């Protein structure tokens, strides 16, 4: 009985203690509940933070492939195309120039090229914000042309590096077979810095579609963009930035360095059209990365640029050999290869803006105009442009840039001008107005490149001398500049 009473007393005591604890905590719980409810309500009313943009894996994969294709265009494509066109005693020298210039520009691009071309600065040049790629990480992203779509910034920077390299490598064809190797490297470094980077910034730099939401933000983006982009110049993949820019530098060099020893008196025929054809084929294949990759993502515009590159090149090949047959009675392999490159050049600024029929017209015109460029115009200019850089890249680039303004019109099957405020194609398109803008971009590029080139050649000539001796030139640059020979004799 005593044990039973003791157990009852203990249970009663524990029950009373629990009641006391509940009585003490009830006011606190009553206060906490409204506070929690208020916090939940506030959280519901506050806008959720926008998630960080994540690169699309498909776009990233495509751009990685496109970058590799442009590398193939330069080495080995351009190197073999040029190499086959020179005499055998200079084959190795042209391969070396293209190869090493490419390597040089890749390094300079990382050190300072990227930041001056593709960061906000002023209408003519970027800032030093990303000098040495500072601040760029695997998580950094770059905008494409569609709102909300991004790719890794490393991918974008690498892709653009290949454009800078091939532009500088194109120039060496104008003064092939007579220039010091050291002079080539110094000139390309100077010209890259003071011509390529500003022109690339003027034509291509803007803040991206995500920064445009209304008329005020469009005005802000336009004010901070490159000078020619703000004017509305259309250059999808480099008609001005790459081809006209390089061609003018090459033509200036051909004048300032002078003609090859024996030019016009001795045979200077290409030593291997087989290699030239192989190089041209690599250029054609690689150019799909060059043009279609310039859309920066994989969508319908990418497909448009791809098909336009295909048919414009084919049309130019046919028109060039047709022109040869009409003028000389025969069509040549050199003509077919040159026609293909002419078509590739001319469609470059237009490839994402025109329809396939417009691309065929541009390509067909390019074949005929560039054939005149390497024959009639070359004779008028009187320069020894060794590998016809201006006749093909200059004439083709100018033609393509101007015809972009014509065939981008929706009435002729083009895409028109996209209005990022309305998220639709602008209803009005003026062919004459756009051609005028295109002409301004062409003239700006010509003048800028010519002035920079003249100064750069003068500086190189003072510091190193531009030209090898006559004795070295006659022996061939393979042996005299590099101590090697492309072929066993």
C-alpha distance (Angstrom), angle and dihedral (degrees) to the residues before:
residue distance angle dihedral
X1 . . .
X2 3.81 . .
X3 3.82 89.8 .
X4 3.82 90.7 50.7
X5 3.81 93.0 50.5
X6 3.82 90.6 47.7
X7 3.83 91.3 52.4
X8 3.80 91.9 49.7
X9 3.80 91.5 49.9
X10 3.83 91.6 50.2
X11 3.83 92.4 50.1
X12 3.80 92.1 48.2
X13 3.80 90.4 50.8
X14 3.87 92.6 51.3
X15 3.81 91.4 48.3
X16 3.79 92.5 52.0
X17 3.82 90.6 48.2
X18 3.82 92.3 53.4
X19 3.79 91.0 49.7
X20 3.79 90.5 52.5
X21 3.82 92.1 50.9
X22 3.80 91.7 50.2
X23 3.80 90.7 49.1
X24 3.82 90.6 51.8
X25 3.85 95.4 49.2
X26 3.82 98.4 40.9
X27 3.84 95.5 84.6
X28 3.83 91.6 50.1
X29 3.79 91.5 49.6
X30 3.79 90.2 48.0
X31 3.81 90.0 54.8
X32 3.83 95.1 43.1
X33 3.79 95.2 52.2
X34 3.85 96.3 61.9
X35 3.83 89.8 43.6
X36 3.82 91.6 53.2
X37 3.79 90.6 47.2
X38 3.79 90.7 50.4
X39 3.82 91.6 49.8
X40 3.80 91.1 50.0
X41 3.79 90.7 49.5
X42 3.82 91.9 49.0
X43 3.78 91.4 49.2
X44 3.79 90.3 51.0
X45 3.81 91.6 50.9
X46 3.86 94.9 46.8
X47 3.84 113.3 88.3
X48 3.77 113.8 -109.7
X49 3.82 114.2 -110.3
X50 3.80 111.7 -102.6
X51 3.80 111.1 -110.1
X52 3.78 116.7 -114.1
X53 3.82 111.5 -96.6
X54 3.78 112.5 -98.9
X55 3.81 120.9 -152.7
X56 3.77 115.5 -112.6
X57 3.81 109.2 -115.3
X58 3.78 93.6 -142.7
X59 3.81 93.4 51.1
X60 3.79 90.4 46.1
X61 3.80 92.4 50.4
X62 3.80 91.9 48.5
X63 3.81 92.6 49.2
X64 3.80 91.0 49.4
X65 3.80 89.5 54.2
X66 3.82 91.7 44.8
X67 3.80 90.4 52.7
X68 3.79 91.2 52.1
X69 3.81 89.8 49.2
X70 3.81 91.7 55.3
X71 3.81 90.2 49.0
X72 3.81 87.3 54.0
X73 3.81 89.3 51.2
X74 3.79 90.1 59.8
X75 3.78 102.3 35.8
X76 2.95 114.8 49.9
X77 3.85 100.2 -2.9
X78 3.80 103.9 57.6
X79 3.81 92.0 31.3
X80 3.82 92.3 57.4
X81 3.81 93.6 40.6
X82 3.81 90.5 54.6
X83 3.79 93.6 36.5
X84 3.77 93.8 58.8
X85 3.81 91.0 51.3
X86 3.82 97.1 58.0
X87 3.79 128.1 71.8
X88 3.80 116.2 -85.2
X89 3.81 92.7 -108.5
X90 3.82 89.5 62.7
X91 3.81 100.0 39.6
X92 3.80 95.4 102.5
X93 3.80 93.1 45.2
X94 3.81 93.5 57.4
X95 3.81 91.4 46.2
X96 3.79 89.1 50.2
X97 3.79 93.8 48.7
X98 3.80 94.2 50.8
X99 3.81 92.9 43.3
X100 3.80 97.5 48.2
X101 3.81 96.2 39.1
X102 3.80 86.9 55.4
X103 3.80 91.7 52.0
X104 3.81 91.8 46.2
X105 3.80 94.3 52.5
X106 3.81 93.2 47.6
X107 3.80 89.4 58.0
X108 3.81 94.3 44.1
X109 3.80 89.5 48.4
X110 3.78 91.3 59.9
X111 3.80 94.1 42.9
X112 3.80 98.3 51.0
X113 3.81 113.1 -33.9
X114 3.78 98.3 88.3
X115 3.78 95.9 49.0
X116 3.82 94.2 48.7
X117 3.80 92.6 47.9
X118 3.81 103.0 39.9
X119 3.78 111.4 28.2
X120 3.78 130.2 82.3
X121 3.77 112.7 -91.1
X122 3.78 119.5 120.9
X123 3.82 132.6 -39.7
X124 3.82 91.6 -82.4
X125 3.80 107.2 38.6
X126 3.80 139.6 12.2
X127 3.79 130.0 -118.3
X128 3.81 133.2 -99.5
X129 3.82 92.8 -111.0
X130 3.82 93.3 116.4
X131 3.78 100.0 34.0
X132 3.83 109.1 157.1
X133 3.86 87.3 7.6
X134 3.80 88.8 -72.7
X135 3.79 112.2 174.8
X136 3.80 94.4 18.9
X137 3.81 113.3 120.1
X138 3.82 135.3 165.8
X139 3.83 86.1 -91.9
X140 3.84 94.4 54.4
X141 3.79 114.4 108.1
X142 3.79 137.2 -160.5
X143 3.78 124.7 -151.4
X144 3.79 122.9 -116.6
X145 3.81 124.5 -156.4
X146 3.82 95.4 -82.5
X147 3.77 121.8 78.2
X148 3.78 112.9 -104.8
X149 3.83 94.1 11.1
X150 3.81 119.0 117.1
X151 3.80 140.7 167.3
X152 3.82 128.6 -159.6
X153 3.79 110.9 -77.0
X154 3.79 90.2 -130.8
X155 3.81 87.8 59.7
X156 3.79 92.7 50.7
X157 3.80 93.1 45.1
X158 3.80 92.3 48.9
X159 3.79 92.3 48.8
X160 3.79 92.2 51.5
X161 3.81 91.0 47.3
X162 3.79 89.5 63.6
X163 3.81 90.7 55.1
X164 3.78 92.0 52.8
X165 3.80 91.7 49.3
X166 3.79 97.7 49.5
X167 3.82 91.2 46.5
X168 3.79 91.7 57.7
X169 3.81 91.8 42.5
X170 3.81 91.0 54.2
X171 3.81 90.8 62.7
X172 3.80 95.5 63.3
X173 3.81 91.3 69.9
X174 3.81 91.0 70.9
X175 3.79 96.2 61.4
X176 3.81 99.9 27.8
X177 3.81 120.4 151.0
X178 3.81 98.5 24.6
X179 3.82 113.7 53.2
X180 3.79 131.4 94.7
X181 3.80 113.3 -107.9
X182 3.81 92.5 -131.9
X183 3.82 89.8 50.9
X184 3.82 90.7 53.7
X185 3.80 91.6 54.1
X186 3.81 95.7 46.0
X187 3.80 93.0 46.0
X188 3.81 92.4 49.5
X189 3.80 91.5 49.7
X190 3.82 91.9 51.3
X191 3.79 95.3 42.5
X192 3.81 92.4 46.4
X193 3.80 89.9 53.3
X194 3.78 99.9 45.3
X195 3.81 104.1 27.7
X196 3.81 112.4 22.6
X197 3.80 97.0 43.5
X198 3.82 97.3 48.3
X199 3.81 93.6 44.5
X200 3.82 91.8 47.7
X201 3.81 89.5 49.9
X202 3.81 93.4 46.8
X203 3.81 94.0 50.2
X204 3.80 105.1 33.3
X205 3.79 111.6 24.0
X206 3.81 120.0 105.1
X207 3.79 135.7 129.5
X208 3.79 97.8 -102.9
X209 3.83 134.2 -108.3
X210 3.81 95.9 -76.0
X211 3.80 90.1 67.4
X212 3.82 91.2 60.3
X213 3.79 115.9 80.4
X214 3.81 103.6 136.8
X215 3.79 142.1 0.5
X216 3.80 92.7 -79.5
X217 3.80 94.0 53.1
X218 3.83 90.2 46.0
X219 3.78 88.7 54.9
X220 3.80 90.2 49.7
X221 3.80 92.7 49.6
X222 3.80 92.1 46.5
X223 3.81 92.2 50.2
X224 3.83 90.8 54.0
X225 3.82 96.3 41.5
X226 3.79 130.6 96.1
X227 3.80 114.7 -72.7
X228 3.80 97.2 -112.4
X229 3.81 94.4 39.4
X230 3.80 88.4 54.9
X231 3.80 89.5 52.5
X232 3.81 88.9 55.6
X233 3.81 99.6 -108.1
X234 3.81 112.9 169.0
X235 3.80 116.9 -141.0
X236 3.78 111.5 148.6
X237 3.80 99.5 -178.0
X238 3.80 110.9 -0.2
X239 3.80 118.2 -61.4
X240 3.80 90.3 144.2
X241 3.80 101.0 21.6
X242 3.80 96.1 48.7
X243 3.79 114.3 16.0
X244 3.81 106.8 31.7
X245 3.79 90.7 36.3
X246 3.82 93.5 53.3
X247 3.81 95.2 38.6
X248 3.80 93.4 55.9
X249 3.80 91.0 48.6
X250 3.79 89.4 50.7
X251 3.82 94.1 48.4
X252 3.80 91.6 49.7
X253 3.80 88.6 50.4
X254 3.80 92.5 50.0
X255 3.81 89.2 55.3
X256 3.80 97.2 43.1
X257 3.81 97.2 43.5
X258 3.77 94.8 43.2
X259 3.78 134.3 -138.6
X260 3.79 125.0 -45.2
X261 3.78 116.4 -94.7
X262 3.79 107.1 -89.3
X263 3.82 93.6 14.4
X264 3.80 109.1 164.1
X265 3.81 92.2 11.6
X266 3.79 104.9 58.9
X267 3.79 130.2 48.7
X268 3.79 112.3 -95.4
X269 3.78 97.6 171.2
X270 3.82 119.9 155.7
X271 3.80 110.5 -88.4
X272 3.83 97.3 -146.0
X273 3.77 123.0 21.1
X274 3.80 86.2 173.0
X275 3.79 90.3 68.0
X276 3.80 90.8 42.1
X277 3.81 89.8 55.6
X278 3.82 90.8 48.4
X279 3.80 90.1 49.9
X280 3.81 92.7 47.4
X281 3.81 90.1 50.8
X282 3.80 90.8 51.9
X283 3.79 89.3 49.0
X284 3.81 91.0 52.5
X285 3.80 93.0 49.9
X286 3.79 93.9 42.7
X287 3.80 91.7 47.7
X288 3.80 89.8 71.4
X289 3.78 86.3 68.5
X290 3.80 90.0 44.4
X291 3.81 95.8 52.2
X292 3.80 106.2 24.2
X293 3.80 90.4 39.1
X294 3.79 90.2 57.5
X295 3.80 88.4 75.5
X296 3.84 85.5 70.0
X297 3.81 92.6 -143.6
X298 3.79 139.9 53.1
X299 3.79 110.9 -102.8
X300 3.79 142.4 104.6
X301 3.80 94.7 -60.0
X302 3.80 88.3 54.8
X303 3.80 88.3 54.3
X304 3.81 90.4 48.3
X305 3.81 92.1 52.4
X306 3.80 89.7 47.5
X307 3.80 96.3 52.0
X308 3.81 92.0 43.0
X309 3.80 90.5 53.3
X310 3.79 89.4 50.7
X311 3.80 98.9 50.4
X312 3.82 99.3 35.3
X313 3.80 90.5 55.0
X314 3.77 91.9 48.5
X315 3.81 92.1 48.8
X316 3.80 92.2 49.8
X317 3.81 91.7 49.8
X318 3.79 90.5 53.8
X319 3.79 95.9 44.7
X320 3.83 93.3 48.5
X321 3.81 94.6 52.5
X322 3.80 89.5 42.4
X323 3.79 89.2 55.0
X324 3.81 90.3 48.0
X325 3.78 91.8 50.3
X326 3.78 91.9 50.0
X327 3.80 93.2 46.9
X328 3.80 103.1 36.0
X329 3.77 104.3 16.6
X330 3.82 92.7 -117.7
X331 3.80 138.5 71.7
X332 3.80 118.1 -136.4
X333 3.78 136.4 -151.3
X334 3.80 88.4 -128.4
X335 3.81 88.0 54.3
X336 3.80 92.7 51.2
X337 3.81 91.9 49.3
X338 3.80 92.4 45.1
X339 3.80 91.0 47.4
X340 3.79 91.0 53.1
X341 3.81 91.4 52.4
X342 3.81 90.5 46.5
X343 3.80 90.4 54.6
X344 3.80 91.7 47.3
X345 3.79 90.8 51.4
X346 3.79 95.8 47.4
X347 3.81 96.2 47.9
X348 3.80 93.3 47.4
X349 3.83 97.7 88.2
X350 3.80 92.4 38.4
X351 3.80 104.7 39.9
X352 3.81 98.1 102.3
X353 3.81 96.0 37.0
X354 3.81 106.8 48.3
X355 3.78 134.8 62.8
X356 3.82 123.3 -112.6
X357 3.83 93.5 -100.0
X358 3.79 89.6 51.7
X359 3.81 88.2 49.7
X360 3.82 90.8 54.8
X361 3.80 90.7 51.4
X362 3.81 91.5 48.7
X363 3.80 91.6 48.1
X364 3.80 94.2 46.8
X365 3.81 91.0 49.9
X366 3.81 91.3 46.9
X367 3.80 92.8 55.9
X368 3.80 92.3 54.8
X369 3.81 97.6 39.3
X370 3.80 93.9 47.1
X371 3.81 91.2 47.3
X372 3.81 85.6 57.5
X373 3.80 88.9 44.5
X374 3.81 93.6 60.0
X375 3.80 94.2 42.2
X376 3.80 117.4 24.5
X377 3.80 99.3 22.4
X378 3.80 93.4 42.4
X379 3.79 90.2 55.3
X380 3.81 90.6 49.1
X381 3.81 92.8 50.2
X382 3.79 92.3 47.6
X383 3.80 94.6 -151.5
X384 3.80 126.1 133.9
X385 3.79 96.2 -124.4
X386 3.80 91.4 174.0
X387 3.79 100.4 -156.2
X388 3.83 99.1 21.4
X389 3.78 96.7 -107.2
X390 3.80 93.3 157.3
X391 3.80 94.8 40.2
X392 3.81 91.5 56.5
X393 3.80 108.2 22.1
X394 3.80 97.1 30.7
X395 3.79 98.4 43.3
X396 3.81 93.1 36.4
X397 3.80 92.9 46.4
X398 3.81 93.8 49.5
X399 3.80 92.4 45.8
X400 3.80 92.6 47.4
X401 3.80 93.7 47.4
X402 3.79 93.0 52.1
X403 3.80 95.5 42.9
X404 3.80 89.2 50.8
X405 3.79 86.7 69.2
X406 3.81 89.7 53.6
X407 3.79 103.7 43.5
X408 3.81 97.3 37.3
X409 3.80 85.2 75.5
X410 3.83 112.2 111.6
X411 3.82 88.0 -136.3
X412 3.83 87.4 64.9
X413 3.79 96.4 43.1
X414 3.81 97.6 -88.3
X415 3.78 129.3 132.9
X416 3.80 96.6 -115.0
X417 3.81 121.8 -150.6
X418 3.81 118.1 -43.2
X419 3.80 116.3 -130.0
X420 3.82 106.2 -147.5
X421 3.80 92.3 -170.2
X422 3.80 93.4 56.6
X423 3.83 92.4 31.5
X424 3.78 89.3 -132.2
X425 3.78 141.4 88.3
X426 3.80 110.3 -75.4
X427 3.83 109.8 -104.4
X428 3.80 95.6 -134.5
X429 3.81 125.9 60.5
X430 3.78 124.0 175.0
X431 3.80 114.2 -161.3
X432 3.80 93.5 -166.1
X433 3.80 91.6 46.0
X434 3.80 93.3 50.4
X435 3.81 93.3 45.0
X436 3.81 88.0 53.6
X437 3.80 89.8 53.4
X438 3.80 90.3 47.5
X439 3.81 90.3 51.0
X440 3.79 90.4 53.2
X441 3.81 89.6 53.4
X442 3.82 91.5 48.9
X443 3.82 94.1 49.1
X444 3.80 92.5 45.1
X445 3.80 91.3 52.2
X446 3.81 93.1 47.1
X447 3.79 94.4 49.6
X448 3.80 94.9 42.5
X449 3.79 94.7 48.4
X450 3.82 93.4 43.7
X451 3.81 94.3 52.2
X452 3.81 94.1 45.4
X453 3.81 91.4 45.5
X454 3.80 94.9 51.6
X455 3.81 91.3 51.3
X456 3.81 93.8 43.6
X457 3.82 93.6 50.2
X458 3.81 90.1 48.7
X459 3.80 91.8 50.9
X460 3.81 92.6 48.3
X461 3.81 91.7 47.2
X462 3.81 90.9 52.3
X463 3.80 94.2 46.9
X464 3.81 103.5 36.6
X465 3.76 110.1 -1.8
X466 3.78 119.3 -111.4
X467 3.76 105.7 -127.9
X468 3.79 135.2 55.9
X469 3.78 118.9 -127.7
X470 3.81 120.3 -86.1
X471 3.79 89.8 -111.2
X472 3.82 92.0 54.0
X473 3.78 91.5 46.0
X474 3.79 92.8 52.6
X475 3.80 92.5 48.1
X476 3.80 91.3 48.5
X477 3.78 132.8 -107.7
X478 3.79 94.2 -106.6
X479 3.79 91.4 73.0
X480 3.79 101.9 26.3
X481 3.82 97.7 45.2
X482 3.79 102.4 30.1
X483 3.80 107.9 16.9
X484 3.79 91.4 -127.1
X485 3.76 139.5 93.7
X486 3.76 129.0 -136.4
X487 3.79 90.9 -141.9
X488 3.80 136.1 31.2
X489 3.78 109.1 -112.6
